[in-house]
Amino acid sequence: MKVRIDPGRCQGHGRCYDLAPGLFGEDDEGYGTVLGDGTVPAGGEQDARRAAANCPERAITVVKEAEA
């Protein structure tokens, strides 16, 4: 499983990196960024889905490895 952020949709609310700090960080302007290559480690699936569900702009996509 991987996560992605659409930078065109992200408005910098910060919910992703508050809810899943192991998967997301912030850039210099406070917009969400994906840490590493976006691979969700074992046990992190729930955090990835929670972050995606709580993004008000729906900028986060969670994809299975076969789709990535």
WOTA-V991372 format. One record per backbone hydrogen bond with DSSP energy under -1.0 kcal/mol. CO is the residue of the C=O (numbers start at 1). NH is the residue of the N-H. Records with the same first field share a line. If there is no record, write none. Layout:
# WOTA-V991372
CO = NH ; NH
This chain:
# WOTA-V991372
1 = 40
2 = 63
4 = 61
6 = 9 ; 10
14 = 18
15 = 19
16 = 20
20 = 23 ; 24
23 = 35
25 = 33
27 = 30
31 = 27
33 = 25
35 = 38
38 = 3
41 = 44
44 = 48
45 = 49
46 = 50
47 = 51
48 = 52
49 = 53
50 = 54
55 = 58
59 = 6
61 = 4
63 = 2
64 = 67 ; 68
